[in-house]
């Protein structure tokens, strides 16, 4: 299935503004406000054990979560600067090949609270989870707290 | 101060076997079994806010801790495969330029227990902490649990 224009547009944005994503060979497989799926090949992300380097795994998960939150803020017409405040990774299995990061977010109540806080205090925090998969199997878990700083009021 | 041969040797190892470290421009500033200091420039690690991408920050801290444990195992004559099991990062301040990761480990009692377990059970876990610094100021903290799998008995 050919990727849609939005996926290529986000991919170009990531490669341009976060050059490590280009060095990692990150591709945007799908991107909606409810689910972002990124992929990366083994070769540029390999380690001395011929599996994925932990730093690459953490970076791909971070990018997936960041992309989802970025898309949500954009859809809400909110110009905010996003930063990561805290993150954790559980490396459940070695990853001996190409891998994916999937971030899902469907908690509209939490999103509503986040948006309301961002409007009221000009900053708000949201926790996102993501996981890494290899050939359909979960291989690592990510949790990250992101903080958005509102630059302008919502449209 | 010109870096010693050991530092360049480790740097070549990292760049060759963990190619993302070369893409990140990682340099080994100093490396002993008690303290490893790595550095990386902003440019290849930048994000959309013109500060260091969280994934790069996590990767440099992971590399510093991994390098220290690798050196300790090598010094102990222990041929072991090292993997990261869990990690966490606290991003305390944005990093607007070149940055460093420092991993210190001086807990010889913990090291003794780790070595004894590795000999007895052929696998053992050790927790290491590291921090990131920018111009001498701490900007992020890392904690990682590494597991070593012994391949051969100690010399």
HADDOCK unambig.tbl for C-alpha pairs under 7 A between the chains (distance, minus, plus):
assign (segid A and resid 17 and name CA) (segid B and resid 47 and name CA) 5.52 0.50 0.50
assign (segid A and resid 17 and name CA) (segid B and resid 48 and name CA) 4.83 0.50 0.50
assign (segid A and resid 18 and name CA) (segid B and resid 46 and name CA) 5.81 0.50 0.50
assign (segid A and resid 18 and name CA) (segid B and resid 47 and name CA) 4.49 0.50 0.50
assign (segid A and resid 18 and name CA) (segid B and resid 48 and name CA) 6.24 0.50 0.50
assign (segid A and resid 19 and name CA) (segid B and resid 44 and name CA) 5.97 0.50 0.50
assign (segid A and resid 19 and name CA) (segid B and resid 45 and name CA) 6.73 0.50 0.50
assign (segid A and resid 19 and name CA) (segid B and resid 46 and name CA) 6.89 0.50 0.50
assign (segid A and resid 20 and name CA) (segid B and resid 44 and name CA) 6.16 0.50 0.50
assign (segid A and resid 20 and name CA) (segid B and resid 45 and name CA) 5.92 0.50 0.50
assign (segid A and resid 23 and name CA) (segid B and resid 23 and name CA) 6.47 0.50 0.50
assign (segid A and resid 44 and name CA) (segid B and resid 19 and name CA) 5.95 0.50 0.50
assign (segid A and resid 44 and name CA) (segid B and resid 20 and name CA) 6.14 0.50 0.50
assign (segid A and resid 45 and name CA) (segid B and resid 19 and name CA) 6.74 0.50 0.50
assign (segid A and resid 45 and name CA) (segid B and resid 20 and name CA) 5.92 0.50 0.50
assign (segid A and resid 46 and name CA) (segid B and resid 18 and name CA) 5.80 0.50 0.50
assign (segid A and resid 46 and name CA) (segid B and resid 19 and name CA) 6.90 0.50 0.50
assign (segid A and resid 47 and name CA) (segid B and resid 17 and name CA) 5.53 0.50 0.50
assign (segid A and resid 47 and name CA) (segid B and resid 18 and name CA) 4.49 0.50 0.50
assign (segid A and resid 48 and name CA) (segid B and resid 17 and name CA) 4.84 0.50 0.50
assign (segid A and resid 48 and name CA) (segid B and resid 18 and name CA) 6.24 0.50 0.50
assign (segid A and resid 54 and name CA) (segid B and resid 84 and name CA) 6.78 0.50 0.50
assign (segid A and resid 55 and name CA) (segid B and resid 55 and name CA) 6.85 0.50 0.50
assign (segid A and resid 55 and name CA) (segid B and resid 58 and name CA) 6.13 0.50 0.50
assign (segid A and resid 55 and name CA) (segid B and resid 59 and name CA) 3.92 0.50 0.50
assign (segid A and resid 55 and name CA) (segid B and resid 62 and name CA) 6.44 0.50 0.50
assign (segid A and resid 56 and name CA) (segid B and resid 59 and name CA) 6.94 0.50 0.50
assign (segid A and resid 58 and name CA) (segid B and resid 55 and name CA) 6.13 0.50 0.50
assign (segid A and resid 59 and name CA) (segid B and resid 55 and name CA) 3.92 0.50 0.50
assign (segid A and resid 59 and name CA) (segid B and resid 56 and name CA) 6.94 0.50 0.50
assign (segid A and resid 62 and name CA) (segid B and resid 55 and name CA) 6.44 0.50 0.50
assign (segid A and resid 84 and name CA) (segid B and resid 54 and name CA) 6.79 0.50 0.50
assign (segid A and resid 84 and name CA) (segid B and resid 91 and name CA) 6.76 0.50 0.50
assign (segid A and resid 85 and name CA) (segid B and resid 90 and name CA) 6.12 0.50 0.50
assign (segid A and resid 85 and name CA) (segid B and resid 91 and name CA) 4.92 0.50 0.50
assign (segid A and resid 85 and name CA) (segid B and resid 92 and name CA) 6.90 0.50 0.50
assign (segid A and resid 86 and name CA) (segid B and resid 89 and name CA) 5.54 0.50 0.50
assign (segid A and resid 86 and name CA) (segid B and resid 90 and name CA) 4.50 0.50 0.50
assign (segid A and resid 86 and name CA) (segid B and resid 91 and name CA) 5.70 0.50 0.50
assign (segid A and resid 87 and name CA) (segid B and resid 88 and name CA) 5.58 0.50 0.50
assign (segid A and resid 87 and name CA) (segid B and resid 89 and name CA) 5.28 0.50 0.50
assign (segid A and resid 87 and name CA) (segid B and resid 90 and name CA) 6.72 0.50 0.50
assign (segid A and resid 88 and name CA) (segid B and resid 87 and name CA) 5.58 0.50 0.50
assign (segid A and resid 88 and name CA) (segid B and resid 88 and name CA) 4.08 0.50 0.50
assign (segid A and resid 88 and name CA) (segid B and resid 89 and name CA) 6.30 0.50 0.50
assign (segid A and resid 89 and name CA) (segid B and resid 86 and name CA) 5.55 0.50 0.50
assign (segid A and resid 89 and name CA) (segid B and resid 87 and name CA) 5.27 0.50 0.50
assign (segid A and resid 89 and name CA) (segid B and resid 88 and name CA) 6.30 0.50 0.50
assign (segid A and resid 90 and name CA) (segid B and resid 85 and name CA) 6.13 0.50 0.50
assign (segid A and resid 90 and name CA) (segid B and resid 86 and name CA) 4.50 0.50 0.50
assign (segid A and resid 90 and name CA) (segid B and resid 87 and name CA) 6.72 0.50 0.50
assign (segid A and resid 91 and name CA) (segid B and resid 84 and name CA) 6.76 0.50 0.50
assign (segid A and resid 91 and name CA) (segid B and resid 85 and name CA) 4.91 0.50 0.50
assign (segid A and resid 91 and name CA) (segid B and resid 86 and name CA) 5.69 0.50 0.50
assign (segid A and resid 92 and name CA) (segid B and resid 85 and name CA) 6.90 0.50 0.50
